[in-house]
């Protein structure tokens, strides 16, 4: 919402400074977006007088001027304007001045071999209008040498505020002025003082407009008044200047009046050219398939849920959103119908969403305009038309009834302290509410508060407290600590929350950077991961419409962005939720940790030469460490090659696997990203292979919270010993399977087993692999004897043999 300071002061009688006003706007909930002063860009331009104007020696259409700008030394200026002449008083930009229209800085230049310094300016060059037929002409008594911005009164700051959806009354300058007056910044002027042409209905003559509403749900009330014999043309300067200051382009006085009233009072209106209508107007539901050519030049297909205004031949208006091209006013318009209707906010919102059509009118109607302001709004618009266009008015036609039934709230002043935490005297509360337009009957407690018709957001006592606290000031609420209960505080985090906390901290400690991505992704991003079970019906963007079935799309997009920006190594993780549809159709959320490793693991240097990329072993190491932190029994996990249960088509076959607790419970998937998925996310061969992993945290069995104390450290009394074994195994046998078999050979004494060598080649049959394993043995009561060591070794060999492994000689 934009308005100028002078515009605000038309409604608000105040001596407050700009800073005081803007500070108070933010304090009462109208957050300041910014302040611009158009005069700042025009201050270097000066009022100047042409002392001499003669022909250019080398050009017939150019003039050579001598210009006095009050600096003491006249400037020589080459000018091509047809109205440049001796004695003209205009606007001069000296060298070094930035000209906003053509967007360049003035410099001394030679034009047809004659030096020129500075420029005499037109309105278009200063962005003050479209006139470019000649340079600006000011009155002869304009003070030469003064800043044009000061002389023209352009020092009028433009204020922009962010209006929250519940503050529909502040979608007009008067509503903002009312809030400021309620907060103590000046007083609100009577509306009759603001609109001196009058605010009472115009008692017209002749035939009243033929209008009605047949859609009581979408358009409960339709008021209209004719004006005949008028003359359309440009709007008065004061109105055009205000509209231009806030970025609105003046069109014609009839259109500008409707725009002005909409912004000034939050009351949208529409004007129809009666000569382009066929019969009367009716507000009704559209028929499926009907079309309308809107004022933005686009044709919209309508359906039966939408409210339109039509004559006997066609639709002319998408009710409350945008008028039609076929009945719009023009310079030749002489007879108009002024429409002032009330449209239901919910209907407006649904229609606007379906048509993907926004407008200033829609913004106001879907928030809710004042239903009691139909009569006065129409009267103000009609009087402005009569004042600036002439003509005669007809009687008013009033069809339907707006929802203006009074709403009351029972309110106890003590609620302010109880709900708002601030003690405001009852008398001050009543004064604040009355300044905001509420009716207050304080003869008994609780009070009876009558809600003004322009505040559809106020429904209960909490809303009343909010108004009092907002105007008093949020800063006045004392900071009061919550009472601390006696004793030691009990932990509140659940086992699942503690698990997330542990894995998040360990991932960061291992050098991974945490990412936080949207839970929504695009169809294109979801496709490589099987699509999504949930698609939003009304997404804020087409790129954010599918609830993510995996955390990897967001991480891959982030990794690609970082690589594109020169990152050599990207190590990302995210803890979040994936979204699925359960068998019963309800939502199913799964807690997951995603990892992406991309780029170079180590940079190139003099020892290794080329940079080293990530491998599946690197991402598996991260997965195992994080699973251990999450509480998974790492020693019992089984490594499975891809199958129907995982890891998914987005993994590279043969370079990916899953870690499971038992054959079905998949705790994690890891490996190389499939090349087609990498290409879908924009990765190129130069980026190298991308490693990804997913840890399904909700699949890990969680232990109940135990004691926070650690068990006492009790080191073994006897020293462990190691024994090495070399087995010939099938090349396709997972080493993890062999490790589990070896460890299970003697669970009492074998505490660890690890592969320390892998060999294939000379001496090893084709299709076989030599795996060397170091087994750690821990004596319990006494040191091992030879017989015991031999028995354990035999058990290891026997366990390995069950997998087809043979002990090498």
SVG drawing of the C-alpha trace seen along z (x, -y; Angstrom):
<svg xmlns="http://www.w3.org/2000/svg" viewBox="-37 -38 92 116">
<polyline fill="none" stroke="black" stroke-width="0.4" points="0.0,0.0 1.5,-3.3 0.6,-6.9 2.3,-10.3 2.7,-12.2 0.5,-15.1 -2.2,-12.6 -2.1,-11.1 -2.4,-14.6 -5.6,-15.2 -7.2,-12.8 -4.9,-13.3 -4.5,-16.6 -1.0,-16.3 2.2,-18.2 4.2,-15.0 7.4,-14.6 7.9,-12.0 10.1,-9.9 7.5,-10.0 4.8,-8.9 6.8,-6.0 8.0,-4.8 4.4,-4.8 3.1,-2.9 5.5,0.0 4.6,-0.1 0.9,0.3 1.3,3.2 1.6,1.5 5.1,2.4 7.1,-0.2 8.4,1.2 10.2,-2.0 10.1,-5.7 11.0,-7.4 11.1,-11.1 10.9,-11.9 12.3,-15.3 15.7,-13.8 16.3,-13.0 15.1,-16.4 16.9,-18.6 19.9,-19.4 17.5,-20.8 17.0,-24.6 14.6,-27.2 16.3,-29.0 15.7,-31.8 16.7,-31.9 18.5,-35.2 19.2,-34.7 17.9,-32.3 19.5,-32.3 19.9,-30.0 22.5,-27.2 25.2,-28.0 25.3,-24.5 21.8,-23.1 18.4,-24.6 16.3,-22.8 18.6,-23.6 18.7,-26.7 21.7,-28.2 20.6,-29.4 22.2,-31.5 20.7,-30.3 20.8,-31.9 20.3,-29.4 21.2,-31.9 24.8,-30.7 26.2,-34.0 27.6,-32.8 25.2,-32.0 25.4,-28.6 25.6,-28.0 23.0,-25.3 22.1,-23.7 18.4,-22.9 16.1,-21.4 12.8,-22.2 10.4,-24.2 9.3,-26.5 12.8,-27.5 12.9,-31.3 14.3,-34.4 12.6,-35.1 11.3,-31.6 11.5,-30.4 12.0,-26.7 13.9,-23.9 17.7,-23.5 20.0,-20.6 23.6,-21.6 26.5,-19.3 26.9,-16.4 23.2,-16.0 21.5,-12.6 18.4,-12.9 15.9,-10.1 13.8,-9.9 16.4,-9.0 18.7,-7.7 22.0,-9.5 24.3,-11.9 24.8,-15.3 28.3,-16.1 29.7,-19.0 29.4,-18.0 29.8,-19.3 26.7,-19.3 27.3,-20.1 30.7,-21.6 29.2,-23.9 29.8,-23.3 26.7,-22.7 26.6,-22.7 23.7,-21.1 20.1,-20.8 16.7,-22.5 14.3,-19.7 10.8,-18.5 8.3,-16.9 8.9,-13.4 12.7,-13.8 12.0,-14.5 9.4,-11.6 6.7,-14.1 4.4,-13.4 4.2,-12.3 4.6,-15.8 7.7,-15.9 6.7,-18.4 8.8,-21.1 10.7,-22.1 8.9,-23.0 7.5,-26.5 7.1,-28.1 5.5,-31.4 7.6,-34.4 7.8,-35.2 9.3,-31.8 12.4,-32.4 15.5,-31.8 18.1,-29.7 15.9,-27.9 15.6,-24.1 12.8,-23.0 11.8,-20.3 11.2,-22.9 9.5,-25.3 7.1,-22.7 6.3,-21.3 7.6,-17.9 9.0,-17.3 6.3,-14.9 7.7,-11.5 6.0,-8.4 5.4,-5.9 4.9,-2.2 3.5,0.1 2.9,3.8 -0.8,4.4 -1.5,7.8 -4.6,9.7 -6.6,9.0 -6.3,5.2 -8.7,4.7 -9.6,1.3 -6.0,0.1 -6.3,0.8 -7.3,-2.8 -5.4,-6.0 -8.3,-6.9 -8.0,-3.7 -4.3,-4.2 -5.0,-7.8 -7.6,-6.4 -5.1,-4.0 -2.5,-6.7 -5.0,-9.1 -6.0,-6.3 -2.4,-5.9 -2.0,-9.6 -0.5,-10.9 -3.0,-13.8 -6.7,-13.6 -8.9,-12.2 -10.6,-14.8 -14.3,-14.5 -14.9,-12.9 -17.0,-15.9 -14.0,-18.1 -11.8,-15.9 -14.4,-15.8 -15.6,-19.3 -17.8,-18.5 -19.9,-16.5 -20.5,-13.0 -24.3,-12.9 -26.2,-11.0 -26.9,-13.0 -30.6,-13.5 -30.7,-13.0 -33.5,-13.2 -34.7,-11.2 -34.6,-7.4 -32.6,-5.4 -30.1,-2.8 -31.6,0.6 -29.4,2.9 -30.1,5.8 -28.3,8.7 -29.4,12.3 -26.5,13.7 -27.1,12.9 -24.2,15.1 -21.5,13.6 -22.9,10.1 -25.3,9.3 -25.7,5.6 -25.5,3.7 -25.8,-0.1 -25.6,-2.2 -26.1,-5.8 -26.1,-7.3 -24.4,-10.5 -25.4,-11.9 -24.0,-14.6 -20.5,-14.6 -17.2,-15.3 -14.3,-12.9 -10.7,-14.1 -7.6,-14.3 -7.9,-14.2 -7.2,-17.3 -3.5,-17.9 -3.8,-17.2 -5.4,-13.8 -3.1,-12.8 0.0,-13.8 -1.1,-11.6 -1.7,-8.6 1.6,-9.1 3.4,-9.4 2.4,-5.9 3.1,-4.4 -0.4,-4.6 -0.6,-5.9 -3.4,-8.5 -5.7,-7.4 -8.8,-9.7 -10.7,-11.6 -13.4,-8.9 -11.0,-6.0 -8.8,-8.0 -11.7,-8.9 -12.5,-5.2 -8.8,-4.5 -8.4,-7.4 -11.5,-6.5 -10.3,-2.9 -6.9,-3.9 -8.1,-6.8 -11.1,-5.1 -10.6,-1.4 -13.8,-1.5 -13.4,0.0 -15.9,-1.2 -16.3,-0.7 -17.6,-3.0 -19.4,-1.7 -19.9,-3.6 -23.7,-3.3 -23.5,-3.7 -21.7,-0.3 -24.2,1.6 -27.2,3.6 -30.0,3.0 -29.6,3.2 -26.9,4.8 -27.3,7.8 -24.9,9.4 -25.2,13.2 -23.3,16.4 -21.5,17.0 -22.4,19.8 -19.8,22.5 -17.8,21.6 -18.7,17.9 -15.8,15.6 -14.9,12.0 -12.3,9.7 -10.9,7.9 -9.3,4.5 -5.8,6.0 -6.4,7.2 -6.7,10.9 -9.8,13.2 -10.9,15.3 -13.0,18.4 -15.5,18.4 -17.5,21.1 -20.6,21.3 -18.9,20.6 -17.9,17.1 -19.9,13.9 -20.1,11.6 -21.9,8.4 -23.5,8.7 -26.1,7.0 -28.5,8.8 -25.8,9.5 -22.6,10.4 -20.4,10.4 -18.8,7.0 -17.2,7.5 -15.5,10.2 -17.3,9.1 -15.1,7.4 -11.9,8.2 -11.6,6.6 -13.9,4.8 -14.4,5.6 -12.8,4.0 -16.1,3.9 -17.8,1.4 -14.9,-0.7 -15.0,-4.4 -13.1,-6.5 -12.5,-10.1 -15.8,-10.1 -17.9,-8.8 -20.7,-11.1 -23.1,-8.9 -21.8,-6.5 -23.1,-4.2 -21.2,-4.2 -21.3,-0.8 -20.7,-0.5 -21.3,3.1 -20.4,5.4 -18.8,8.8 -18.3,11.7 -14.6,12.1 -14.6,15.9 -16.1,15.8 -13.6,13.2 -10.7,15.2 -11.8,18.4 -12.4,16.7 -9.1,14.9 -7.3,18.1 -9.0,20.0 -8.3,17.3 -4.8,16.5 -5.9,12.9 -4.9,10.2 -5.9,6.6 -6.2,3.7 -10.0,4.4 -9.5,8.1 -6.9,7.3 -9.5,5.1 -12.7,7.2 -11.1,10.5 -9.9,9.0 -13.4,7.4 -14.5,3.8 -16.8,1.9 -20.3,3.1 -21.9,0.0 -19.9,-2.3 -21.9,-1.6 -24.1,-4.7 -21.4,-7.2 -18.8,-5.7 -21.2,-6.0 -22.1,-9.5 -18.5,-10.6 -17.7,-9.1 -20.7,-10.7 -20.0,-14.1 -16.4,-13.9 -17.6,-13.0 -20.1,-15.9 -17.4,-18.3 -14.8,-17.4 -16.8,-16.2 -20.1,-18.0 -23.4,-16.3 -26.5,-15.5 -27.1,-12.6 -30.0,-10.2 -31.6,-8.7 -29.7,-5.8 -30.7,-2.2 -30.2,0.0 -30.5,3.8 -29.9,6.3 -28.7,5.7 -25.1,5.8 -24.3,7.7 -24.4,4.7 -26.0,6.3 -24.3,5.0 -21.9,7.4 -21.3,7.1 -18.6,8.5 -18.9,8.8 -15.7,7.4 -14.2,7.1 -11.4,4.5 -9.6,7.0 -9.0,9.2 -6.3,6.8 -4.0,7.8 -5.0,11.4 -4.6,12.0 -2.3,9.2 0.0,9.0 -0.3,5.2 -2.3,3.1 -4.2,0.4 -6.7,-1.8 -10.3,-1.1 -10.8,-4.7 -7.8,-4.6 -9.1,-1.3 -12.4,-2.9 -10.8,-5.9 -8.6,-3.8 -11.5,-1.7 -13.7,-4.7 -11.0,-6.4 -10.8,-3.2 -14.5,-3.4 -15.8,-0.9 -19.0,-1.6 -18.4,-1.1 -21.2,-0.7 -19.4,-0.8 -22.4,-1.2 -22.0,2.4 -19.3,5.0 -18.7,6.8 -18.9,3.9 -20.8,4.3 -18.5,3.5 -20.1,2.8 -17.7,3.7 -17.5,1.2 -18.6,2.5 -15.1,2.1 -13.5,4.5 -14.7,8.0 -11.6,9.5 -12.8,8.7 -14.9,11.5 -14.2,11.9 -12.6,10.5 -9.1,11.6 -9.4,9.3 -10.4,6.4 -7.4,7.0 -5.2,7.1 -6.5,3.6 -5.8,2.1 -2.3,3.6 -1.5,2.7 -2.3,-0.9 -0.8,-1.2 2.4,0.4 3.8,3.9 6.9,2.4 4.9,1.6 4.3,5.2 6.7,6.1 9.1,8.9 8.0,11.4 9.9,14.7 7.9,17.9 7.9,19.3 10.5,22.0 9.2,25.1 11.2,26.3 13.6,29.2 15.7,30.4 14.1,30.0 13.2,33.3 14.4,33.9 11.6,33.4 13.2,34.6 11.9,37.9 14.2,40.7 13.5,39.8 14.5,36.1 17.6,37.2 18.5,39.5 18.1,36.6 20.2,34.4 23.0,37.0 23.2,37.6 23.0,33.9 25.9,33.1 28.0,36.0 27.4,35.2 28.6,31.6 31.6,32.9 32.5,35.1 32.7,32.1 29.3,32.3 27.4,29.0 23.8,29.0 21.2,27.8 17.6,26.9 15.4,27.3 11.8,26.9 9.5,29.9 8.0,29.2 9.7,29.9 8.7,29.8 7.3,32.7 10.6,32.8 12.6,33.2 10.3,35.9 10.2,38.0 13.6,39.8 12.5,40.7 9.2,42.3 7.1,39.2 5.2,38.0 2.2,39.3 1.0,35.9 0.5,33.0 -0.7,29.6 -3.9,28.3 -2.9,24.7 0.9,24.4 2.6,21.1 4.8,22.1 4.9,24.9 8.4,25.6 7.0,26.2 3.9,28.4 5.0,32.0 5.6,33.1 9.1,34.6 9.4,38.4 13.1,38.1 15.5,35.6 17.9,36.0 16.3,33.7 16.8,30.7 20.3,31.7 21.2,32.4 19.9,29.0 21.9,27.3 25.0,29.2 24.7,28.3 24.3,24.6 27.4,24.7 29.4,26.4 28.2,23.8 29.5,21.1 33.0,22.5 32.8,24.8 35.4,27.6 34.0,30.0 30.4,30.3 29.5,32.3 25.9,31.8 23.4,33.4 19.8,32.7 17.6,34.2 13.9,33.9 10.7,35.7 9.6,37.6 5.9,37.7 3.9,40.7 0.4,41.9 -0.5,44.8 -2.6,47.7 -5.6,46.1 -5.1,42.9 -3.7,40.9 -0.4,39.0 2.7,40.9 5.9,38.9 9.2,40.7 12.2,39.1 15.3,39.4 18.8,38.1 20.1,37.5 23.7,37.1 25.3,35.8 29.0,35.8 30.0,34.2 33.1,32.6 36.6,33.4 37.3,35.3 40.9,34.1 42.3,31.3 45.2,32.0 48.7,31.6 52.3,32.5 52.0,35.9 48.8,37.3 48.7,35.3 45.0,35.2 42.2,34.4 40.5,37.4 36.8,37.8 34.4,39.4 33.7,43.1 30.9,45.3 33.3,46.3 33.4,42.7 29.7,42.3 29.4,45.8 31.8,44.6 29.6,41.7 26.5,43.9 28.1,46.4 29.3,43.7 25.9,42.0 24.0,45.2 26.1,46.0 25.3,42.5 21.6,43.1 21.7,46.3 21.7,48.9 23.5,52.2 26.3,51.7 27.8,55.1 24.5,56.8 23.9,54.9 23.8,56.7 25.0,55.3 22.5,56.1 23.0,55.5 20.1,53.7 16.8,55.5 13.1,54.8 13.4,53.4 16.0,50.8 17.9,48.7 16.0,47.3 16.2,46.5 18.1,43.3 21.1,45.3 23.7,46.6 23.2,50.4 26.3,52.3 27.6,49.2 24.9,49.1 23.7,51.1 21.5,51.1 22.3,51.7 19.6,53.8 18.8,55.1 17.6,58.5 16.6,59.2 13.6,56.7 14.3,53.8 16.2,51.3 18.1,48.8 20.1,47.0 20.8,46.9 24.0,45.5 26.1,45.5 26.6,43.7 23.9,41.5 22.5,43.0 23.9,41.1 20.5,40.4 19.4,38.8 22.6,36.8 21.9,35.5 18.3,34.6 19.7,32.4 22.2,30.7 25.4,32.5 28.0,32.9 30.8,35.4 33.3,32.7 31.7,32.8 32.6,36.5 30.4,39.1 27.9,38.0 27.6,40.0 24.3,40.1 22.9,41.8 19.7,42.0 19.4,43.1 15.9,44.0 16.0,42.9 12.4,44.1 13.4,47.7 16.1,47.8 14.8,49.4 14.9,46.9 15.7,47.8 13.8,46.3 15.5,43.4 17.9,44.8 20.1,43.4 22.2,40.4 25.2,41.8 27.9,43.6 28.9,47.1 32.2,47.3 35.1,48.1 36.4,51.6 39.3,52.6 40.1,56.3 42.5,57.7 44.3,59.7 45.9,58.5 44.1,59.3 45.8,61.3 45.3,61.3 45.3,64.0 45.3,63.6 43.4,65.7 43.4,65.6 40.4,67.0 39.6,67.7 36.1,66.6 33.7,66.0 34.4,62.5 30.7,61.6 30.6,62.5 30.1,59.4 33.0,59.0 30.5,58.0 28.9,61.4 32.3,63.1 32.9,60.7 29.7,61.6 30.3,65.3 33.8,65.0 32.6,63.0 29.8,65.5 32.3,68.5 33.1,67.7 31.1,64.9 32.7,65.2 36.3,64.6 36.2,62.9 35.7,59.2 36.5,57.9 37.3,58.9 38.4,56.7 39.6,57.1 43.2,55.8 44.0,57.1 42.2,58.0 43.9,59.6 43.0,61.0 45.5,62.1 48.4,64.5 47.9,67.5 44.2,66.8 41.7,68.7 39.6,66.5 36.3,65.5 37.8,65.8 39.2,63.2 41.7,63.5 40.5,61.8 42.9,61.5 41.2,61.0 42.6,60.0 40.6,61.5 41.0,60.0 40.7,62.6 40.1,61.5 40.9,63.9 38.5,63.7 39.7,65.6 43.2,66.8 45.5,66.5 44.9,68.7 46.6,72.0 47.6,73.6 44.7,75.9 42.2,73.1 43.7,71.0 43.5,74.0 39.9,74.6 39.0,71.0 40.8,71.1 39.1,74.2 35.7,72.7 36.6,69.6 37.5,71.8 34.4,73.9 32.1,70.8 33.8,69.3 33.4,72.6 29.6,72.3 29.9,69.4 32.1,71.3 35.3,69.7 38.5,71.8 41.6,71.2 44.6,70.5 47.6,72.6"/>
</svg>
